[in-house]
Amino acid sequence: MTDAQPAGGVVLIAEDDMRFGQRSFAAIDNALAKIPPENWDIIFTDISVTNIHVMTDLLLMRRQAMPRGEGESRNPMQAAPFGLVNLARMPFAASVGYVVNANSKSKLLGLIGGSGPLEFPYDIFLQRAVQAGQLRGFVTFPFATTLSRDAENSQIHNPRLDEAATTAFRRLMWLERDIGEADATIAAVTAGASDPETATFLKILSVFLSPEFKQ
């Protein structure tokens, strides 16, 4: 980030476990074109979500934007039907991939340097800065990128249900998703993990979330 400060234009920050698709860069460009530069500081290309209400809202939003199967069958070079979701009031964590506004580099570096040594993970630092109004943050939606398979492999020897679940959800919300891959991510660590009450509730919930359900 410090190295990118003197350069003009926006800067894309990507950690080594970020996964790009064939449409990622076109999708990011399309999303940036939807918002005036003076209205944002940071735009994430995907986020981690653990709030069940937010997860449900994003699932329904993605389904409305891209009917099931559309993302998998569409020509990868076609423009993406992208939008931006305001993160000011949404619980999230993110730092794997994000774009910093050309005019906001100094602001972000000032927040990082002005806070002294970080007392919590960087993704939580960014989330708090957004929700405190210090940064105007958004996420591309559907997600322009997702986590790489290397991120999953790093957890193989000590898998955690919550990490597998959030990774699976991020892959499910990705523009170029493979639903089978997202399902395999969580299935590998959830065998026998659900208690009977939760398992029954999920079956009930699946009926009302199904595209076939008509109110």
Phi and psi restraints in degrees (value plus and minus 20) as a CYANA .aco file:
   2 THR   PHI     -82.2   -42.2
   2 THR   PSI     -60.5   -20.5
   3 ASP   PHI     -85.1   -45.1
   3 ASP   PSI     -50.3   -10.3
   4 ALA   PHI    -103.8   -63.8
   4 ALA   PSI     -33.1     6.9
   5 GLN   PHI     -78.4   -38.4
   5 GLN   PSI     -64.4   -24.4
   6 PRO   PHI     -89.4   -49.4
   6 PRO   PSI     -43.3    -3.3
   7 ALA   PHI     -92.9   -52.9
   7 ALA   PSI     129.0   169.0
   8 GLY   PHI    -100.6   -60.6
   8 GLY   PSI     143.2   183.2
   9 GLY   PHI      64.3   104.3
   9 GLY   PSI     155.4   195.4
  10 VAL   PHI     -92.6   -52.6
  10 VAL   PSI     142.4   182.4
  11 VAL   PHI    -150.0  -110.0
  11 VAL   PSI     116.7   156.7
  12 LEU   PHI    -119.6   -79.6
  12 LEU   PSI     101.3   141.3
  13 ILE   PHI    -120.5   -80.5
  13 ILE   PSI     104.5   144.5
  14 ALA   PHI    -154.2  -114.2
  14 ALA   PSI     103.6   143.6
  15 GLU   PHI     -99.1   -59.1
  15 GLU   PSI     147.6   187.6
  16 ASP   PHI     -92.7   -52.7
  16 ASP   PSI     -31.2     8.8
  17 ASP   PHI    -122.5   -82.5
  17 ASP   PSI       0.9    40.9
  18 MET   PHI    -106.6   -66.6
  18 MET   PSI     118.4   158.4
  19 ARG   PHI    -136.0   -96.0
  19 ARG   PSI     102.1   142.1
  20 PHE   PHI    -116.8   -76.8
  20 PHE   PSI     131.0   171.0
  21 GLY   PHI    -132.0   -92.0
  21 GLY   PSI    -199.2  -159.2
  22 GLN   PHI     -85.3   -45.3
  22 GLN   PSI     -44.2    -4.2
  23 ARG   PHI    -127.0   -87.0
  23 ARG   PSI     -16.8    23.2
  24 SER   PHI     -79.7   -39.7
  24 SER   PSI     -69.6   -29.6
  25 PHE   PHI     -89.5   -49.5
  25 PHE   PSI     -58.4   -18.4
  26 ALA   PHI     -84.4   -44.4
  26 ALA   PSI     -58.2   -18.2
  27 ALA   PHI     -87.0   -47.0
  27 ALA   PSI     -60.9   -20.9
  28 ILE   PHI     -83.7   -43.7
  28 ILE   PSI     -63.9   -23.9
  29 ASP   PHI     -80.3   -40.3
  29 ASP   PSI     -62.2   -22.2
  30 ASN   PHI     -83.7   -43.7
  30 ASN   PSI     -60.7   -20.7
  31 ALA   PHI     -86.1   -46.1
  31 ALA   PSI     -61.9   -21.9
  32 LEU   PHI     -84.0   -44.0
  32 LEU   PSI     -50.6   -10.6
  33 ALA   PHI     -90.8   -50.8
  33 ALA   PSI     -33.9     6.1
  34 LYS   PHI    -107.2   -67.2
  34 LYS   PSI     -27.4    12.6
  35 ILE   PHI    -155.7  -115.7
  35 ILE   PSI     113.6   153.6
  36 PRO   PHI     -82.5   -42.5
  36 PRO   PSI     123.4   163.4
  37 PRO   PHI     -80.8   -40.8
  37 PRO   PSI     -44.8    -4.8
  38 GLU   PHI     -98.4   -58.4
  38 GLU   PSI     -23.4    16.6
  39 ASN   PHI    -124.6   -84.6
  39 ASN   PSI     -15.3    24.7
  40 TRP   PHI    -168.9  -128.9
  40 TRP   PSI     136.8   176.8
  41 ASP   PHI    -134.8   -94.8
  41 ASP   PSI     -62.3   -22.3
  42 ILE   PHI    -161.9  -121.9
  42 ILE   PSI     115.1   155.1
  43 ILE   PHI    -146.6  -106.6
  43 ILE   PSI      96.4   136.4
  44 PHE   PHI    -102.4   -62.4
  44 PHE   PSI     128.5   168.5
  45 THR   PHI    -114.4   -74.4
  45 THR   PSI     -33.4     6.6
  46 ASP   PHI    -184.7  -144.7
  46 ASP   PSI     144.4   184.4
  47 ILE   PHI    -160.1  -120.1
  47 ILE   PSI     142.4   182.4
  48 SER   PHI    -119.8   -79.8
  48 SER   PSI     111.9   151.9
  49 VAL   PHI    -149.9  -109.9
  49 VAL   PSI     115.4   155.4
  50 THR   PHI    -142.9  -102.9
  50 THR   PSI     -27.4    12.6
  51 ASN   PHI     -99.1   -59.1
  51 ASN   PSI     101.7   141.7
  52 ILE   PHI     -83.6   -43.6
  52 ILE   PSI     -52.9   -12.9
  53 HIS   PHI     -88.3   -48.3
  53 HIS   PSI     -62.5   -22.5
  54 VAL   PHI     -86.6   -46.6
  54 VAL   PSI     -61.3   -21.3
  55 MET   PHI     -76.9   -36.9
  55 MET   PSI     -65.5   -25.5
  56 THR   PHI     -83.7   -43.7
  56 THR   PSI     -63.8   -23.8
  57 ASP   PHI     -80.6   -40.6
  57 ASP   PSI     -64.0   -24.0
  58 LEU   PHI     -87.5   -47.5
  58 LEU   PSI     -58.2   -18.2
  59 LEU   PHI     -78.6   -38.6
  59 LEU   PSI     -66.7   -26.7
  60 LEU   PHI     -89.2   -49.2
  60 LEU   PSI     -55.4   -15.4
  61 MET   PHI     -85.5   -45.5
  61 MET   PSI     -61.8   -21.8
  62 ARG   PHI     -86.7   -46.7
  62 ARG   PSI     -59.5   -19.5
  63 ARG   PHI     -82.8   -42.8
  63 ARG   PSI     -58.3   -18.3
  64 GLN   PHI     -89.9   -49.9
  64 GLN   PSI     -59.7   -19.7
  65 ALA   PHI     -92.8   -52.8
  65 ALA   PSI     -56.9   -16.9
  66 MET   PHI    -159.2  -119.2
  66 MET   PSI      78.4   118.4
  67 PRO   PHI     -71.9   -31.9
  67 PRO   PSI     128.4   168.4
  68 ARG   PHI     -72.2   -32.2
  68 ARG   PSI     108.8   148.8
  69 GLY   PHI      74.7   114.7
  69 GLY   PSI     -38.2     1.8
  70 GLU   PHI     -84.7   -44.7
  70 GLU   PSI     -61.6   -21.6
  71 GLY   PHI     -85.1   -45.1
  71 GLY   PSI     -50.9   -10.9
  72 GLU   PHI    -100.7   -60.7
  72 GLU   PSI     -49.2    -9.2
  73 SER   PHI    -117.5   -77.5
  73 SER   PSI     -38.8     1.2
  74 ARG   PHI     -88.4   -48.4
  74 ARG   PSI     127.1   167.1
  75 ASN   PHI     -76.3   -36.3
  75 ASN   PSI     104.5   144.5
  76 PRO   PHI     -80.0   -40.0
  76 PRO   PSI     -40.9    -0.9
  77 MET   PHI    -110.8   -70.8
  77 MET   PSI     -24.9    15.1
  78 GLN   PHI     -93.4   -53.4
  78 GLN   PSI     135.9   175.9
  79 ALA   PHI     -83.9   -43.9
  79 ALA   PSI     126.5   166.5
  80 ALA   PHI    -109.2   -69.2
  80 ALA   PSI     123.0   163.0
  81 PRO   PHI    -101.7   -61.7
  81 PRO   PSI      48.7    88.7
  82 PHE   PHI    -116.4   -76.4
  82 PHE   PSI     131.4   171.4
  83 GLY   PHI    -156.4  -116.4
  83 GLY   PSI    -194.3  -154.3
  84 LEU   PHI    -147.8  -107.8
  84 LEU   PSI     119.3   159.3
  85 VAL   PHI    -131.1   -91.1
  85 VAL   PSI     107.2   147.2
  86 ASN   PHI     -92.4   -52.4
  86 ASN   PSI     109.6   149.6
  87 LEU   PHI    -119.4   -79.4
  87 LEU   PSI     -12.2    27.8
  88 ALA   PHI     -78.6   -38.6
  88 ALA   PSI     -52.4   -12.4
  89 ARG   PHI    -142.3  -102.3
  89 ARG   PSI      -5.3    34.7
  90 MET   PHI    -125.0   -85.0
  90 MET   PSI     106.6   146.6
  91 PRO   PHI     -88.5   -48.5
  91 PRO   PSI     106.9   146.9
  92 PHE   PHI    -180.3  -140.3
  92 PHE   PSI     150.8   190.8
  93 ALA   PHI    -163.3  -123.3
  93 ALA   PSI     123.7   163.7
  94 ALA   PHI    -189.1  -149.1
  94 ALA   PSI     119.9   159.9
  95 SER   PHI    -183.6  -143.6
  95 SER   PSI     -19.8    20.2
  96 VAL   PHI     -88.2   -48.2
  96 VAL   PSI     -59.6   -19.6
  97 GLY   PHI    -170.5  -130.5
  97 GLY   PSI     109.5   149.5
  98 TYR   PHI    -180.5  -140.5
  98 TYR   PSI     135.2   175.2
  99 VAL   PHI    -127.4   -87.4
  99 VAL   PSI     113.3   153.3
 100 VAL   PHI    -127.7   -87.7
 100 VAL   PSI     110.5   150.5
 101 ASN   PHI     -78.5   -38.5
 101 ASN   PSI     124.2   164.2
 102 ALA   PHI     -76.7   -36.7
 102 ALA   PSI     -53.8   -13.8
 103 ASN   PHI    -111.7   -71.7
 103 ASN   PSI     -15.4    24.6
 104 SER   PHI    -136.9   -96.9
 104 SER   PSI     -16.6    23.4
 105 LYS   PHI     -82.1   -42.1
 105 LYS   PSI     -66.3   -26.3
 106 SER   PHI     -84.9   -44.9
 106 SER   PSI     -56.8   -16.8
 107 LYS   PHI     -81.6   -41.6
 107 LYS   PSI     -67.3   -27.3
 108 LEU   PHI     -85.4   -45.4
 108 LEU   PSI     -64.5   -24.5
 109 LEU   PHI     -83.6   -43.6
 109 LEU   PSI     -54.8   -14.8
 110 GLY   PHI     -85.8   -45.8
 110 GLY   PSI     -59.3   -19.3
 111 LEU   PHI     -86.0   -46.0
 111 LEU   PSI     -60.4   -20.4
 112 ILE   PHI     -87.0   -47.0
 112 ILE   PSI     -67.7   -27.7
 113 GLY   PHI     -93.3   -53.3
 113 GLY   PSI     -52.8   -12.8
 114 GLY   PHI     -94.0   -54.0
 114 GLY   PSI     -37.1     2.9
 115 SER   PHI    -110.4   -70.4
 115 SER   PSI     -22.6    17.4
 116 GLY   PHI      52.0    92.0
 116 GLY   PSI    -186.0  -146.0
 117 PRO   PHI     -77.4   -37.4
 117 PRO   PSI     112.4   152.4
 118 LEU   PHI     -87.4   -47.4
 118 LEU   PSI     111.9   151.9
 119 GLU   PHI    -115.6   -75.6
 119 GLU   PSI     -20.0    20.0
 120 PHE   PHI    -168.8  -128.8
 120 PHE   PSI     145.6   185.6
 121 PRO   PHI     -76.1   -36.1
 121 PRO   PSI     131.7   171.7
 122 TYR   PHI     -81.0   -41.0
 122 TYR   PSI     -56.0   -16.0
 123 ASP   PHI     -85.1   -45.1
 123 ASP   PSI     -54.3   -14.3
 124 ILE   PHI     -93.3   -53.3
 124 ILE   PSI     -55.8   -15.8
 125 PHE   PHI     -77.3   -37.3
 125 PHE   PSI     -66.7   -26.7
 126 LEU   PHI     -84.7   -44.7
 126 LEU   PSI     -61.4   -21.4
 127 GLN   PHI     -81.1   -41.1
 127 GLN   PSI     -63.0   -23.0
 128 ARG   PHI     -87.5   -47.5
 128 ARG   PSI     -57.1   -17.1
 129 ALA   PHI     -84.3   -44.3
 129 ALA   PSI     -59.5   -19.5
 130 VAL   PHI     -86.4   -46.4
 130 VAL   PSI     -66.2   -26.2
 131 GLN   PHI    -100.2   -60.2
 131 GLN   PSI     -32.2     7.8
 132 ALA   PHI    -109.3   -69.3
 132 ALA   PSI     -22.8    17.2
 133 GLY   PHI      62.7   102.7
 133 GLY   PSI     -11.9    28.1
 134 GLN   PHI     -97.2   -57.2
 134 GLN   PSI     -47.9    -7.9
 135 LEU   PHI    -149.9  -109.9
 135 LEU   PSI     118.9   158.9
 136 ARG   PHI    -111.8   -71.8
 136 ARG   PSI      87.4   127.4
 137 GLY   PHI    -136.0   -96.0
 137 GLY   PSI     125.2   165.2
 138 PHE   PHI    -159.2  -119.2
 138 PHE   PSI     147.6   187.6
 139 VAL   PHI    -149.7  -109.7
 139 VAL   PSI     119.5   159.5
 140 THR   PHI     -86.9   -46.9
 140 THR   PSI     120.7   160.7
 141 PHE   PHI    -166.8  -126.8
 141 PHE   PSI     112.0   152.0
 142 PRO   PHI     -72.8   -32.8
 142 PRO   PSI     141.4   181.4
 143 PHE   PHI     -80.2   -40.2
 143 PHE   PSI     114.3   154.3
 144 ALA   PHI     -95.8   -55.8
 144 ALA   PSI     -46.3    -6.3
 145 THR   PHI    -155.1  -115.1
 145 THR   PSI     156.8   196.8
 146 THR   PHI    -169.5  -129.5
 146 THR   PSI    -193.7  -153.7
 147 LEU   PHI    -100.6   -60.6
 147 LEU   PSI     122.9   162.9
 148 SER   PHI     -94.8   -54.8
 148 SER   PSI     147.6   187.6
 149 ARG   PHI     -87.1   -47.1
 149 ARG   PSI     -44.9    -4.9
 150 ASP   PHI     -83.6   -43.6
 150 ASP   PSI     -53.7   -13.7
 151 ALA   PHI     -83.2   -43.2
 151 ALA   PSI     -58.7   -18.7
 152 GLU   PHI     -90.6   -50.6
 152 GLU   PSI     -60.6   -20.6
 153 ASN   PHI     -83.7   -43.7
 153 ASN   PSI     -49.2    -9.2
 154 SER   PHI     -89.9   -49.9
 154 SER   PSI     -33.4     6.6
 155 GLN   PHI    -126.5   -86.5
 155 GLN   PSI     -16.2    23.8
 156 ILE   PHI     -79.7   -39.7
 156 ILE   PSI     -62.3   -22.3
 157 HIS   PHI     -98.0   -58.0
 157 HIS   PSI     -36.0     4.0
 158 ASN   PHI    -165.1  -125.1
 158 ASN   PSI      43.2    83.2
 159 PRO   PHI     -87.0   -47.0
 159 PRO   PSI     121.0   161.0
 160 ARG   PHI    -138.5   -98.5
 160 ARG   PSI     118.7   158.7
 161 LEU   PHI     -80.2   -40.2
 161 LEU   PSI     -63.8   -23.8
 162 ASP   PHI     -86.2   -46.2
 162 ASP   PSI     -58.8   -18.8
 163 GLU   PHI     -86.0   -46.0
 163 GLU   PSI     -63.2   -23.2
 164 ALA   PHI     -83.5   -43.5
 164 ALA   PSI     -59.3   -19.3
 165 ALA   PHI     -87.1   -47.1
 165 ALA   PSI     -64.4   -24.4
 166 THR   PHI     -88.6   -48.6
 166 THR   PSI     -56.4   -16.4
 167 THR   PHI     -84.0   -44.0
 167 THR   PSI     -63.6   -23.6
 168 ALA   PHI     -81.2   -41.2
 168 ALA   PSI     -61.1   -21.1
 169 PHE   PHI     -87.1   -47.1
 169 PHE   PSI     -61.1   -21.1
 170 ARG   PHI     -80.3   -40.3
 170 ARG   PSI     -60.7   -20.7
 171 ARG   PHI     -89.9   -49.9
 171 ARG   PSI     -51.0   -11.0
 172 LEU   PHI     -90.2   -50.2
 172 LEU   PSI     -50.1   -10.1
 173 MET   PHI    -110.3   -70.3
 173 MET   PSI     -20.6    19.4
 174 TRP   PHI     -92.4   -52.4
 174 TRP   PSI     124.4   164.4
 175 LEU   PHI     -76.8   -36.8
 175 LEU   PSI     -62.8   -22.8
 176 GLU   PHI    -124.9   -84.9
 176 GLU   PSI      20.9    60.9
 177 ARG   PHI     -86.3   -46.3
 177 ARG   PSI     137.6   177.6
 178 ASP   PHI    -143.4  -103.4
 178 ASP   PSI      87.9   127.9
 179 ILE   PHI     -79.5   -39.5
 179 ILE   PSI     -56.7   -16.7
 180 GLY   PHI     -81.9   -41.9
 180 GLY   PSI     -57.9   -17.9
 181 GLU   PHI     -87.6   -47.6
 181 GLU   PSI     -61.8   -21.8
 182 ALA   PHI     -82.5   -42.5
 182 ALA   PSI     -61.6   -21.6
 183 ASP   PHI     -85.0   -45.0
 183 ASP   PSI     -61.0   -21.0
 184 ALA   PHI     -85.1   -45.1
 184 ALA   PSI     -51.8   -11.8
 185 THR   PHI     -79.7   -39.7
 185 THR   PSI     -63.9   -23.9
 186 ILE   PHI    -107.1   -67.1
 186 ILE   PSI     -51.8   -11.8
 187 ALA   PHI     -83.9   -43.9
 187 ALA   PSI     -49.5    -9.5
 188 ALA   PHI     -84.6   -44.6
 188 ALA   PSI     -42.4    -2.4
 189 VAL   PHI    -143.3  -103.3
 189 VAL   PSI     -16.9    23.1
 190 THR   PHI    -128.5   -88.5
 190 THR   PSI     -17.5    22.5
 191 ALA   PHI     -77.4   -37.4
 191 ALA   PSI      97.9   137.9
 192 GLY   PHI      54.4    94.4
 192 GLY   PSI      -9.2    30.8
 193 ALA   PHI    -105.5   -65.5
 193 ALA   PSI     -43.1    -3.1
 194 SER   PHI    -102.0   -62.0
 194 SER   PSI     116.0   156.0
 195 ASP   PHI     -97.0   -57.0
 195 ASP   PSI     137.7   177.7
 196 PRO   PHI     -77.4   -37.4
 196 PRO   PSI     -58.9   -18.9
 197 GLU   PHI     -84.5   -44.5
 197 GLU   PSI     -67.5   -27.5
 198 THR   PHI     -83.4   -43.4
 198 THR   PSI     -62.6   -22.6
 199 ALA   PHI     -80.0   -40.0
 199 ALA   PSI     -61.4   -21.4
 200 THR   PHI     -87.7   -47.7
 200 THR   PSI     -61.8   -21.8
 201 PHE   PHI     -81.6   -41.6
 201 PHE   PSI     -59.5   -19.5
 202 LEU   PHI     -85.2   -45.2
 202 LEU   PSI     -54.7   -14.7
 203 LYS   PHI     -85.1   -45.1
 203 LYS   PSI     -61.0   -21.0
 204 ILE   PHI     -83.8   -43.8
 204 ILE   PSI     -67.3   -27.3
 205 LEU   PHI     -81.8   -41.8
 205 LEU   PSI     -57.4   -17.4
 206 SER   PHI     -82.0   -42.0
 206 SER   PSI     -48.9    -8.9
 207 VAL   PHI     -84.9   -44.9
 207 VAL   PSI     -66.1   -26.1
 208 PHE   PHI     -98.5   -58.5
 208 PHE   PSI     -39.4     0.6
 209 LEU   PHI    -110.3   -70.3
 209 LEU   PSI     -31.0     9.0
 210 SER   PHI     -86.3   -46.3
 210 SER   PSI     119.7   159.7
 211 PRO   PHI     -80.9   -40.9
 211 PRO   PSI     -42.5    -2.5
 212 GLU   PHI     -98.3   -58.3
 212 GLU   PSI     -34.9     5.1
 213 PHE   PHI     -96.5   -56.5
 213 PHE   PSI     109.2   149.2
 214 LYS   PHI    -137.1   -97.1
 214 LYS   PSI     104.1   144.1
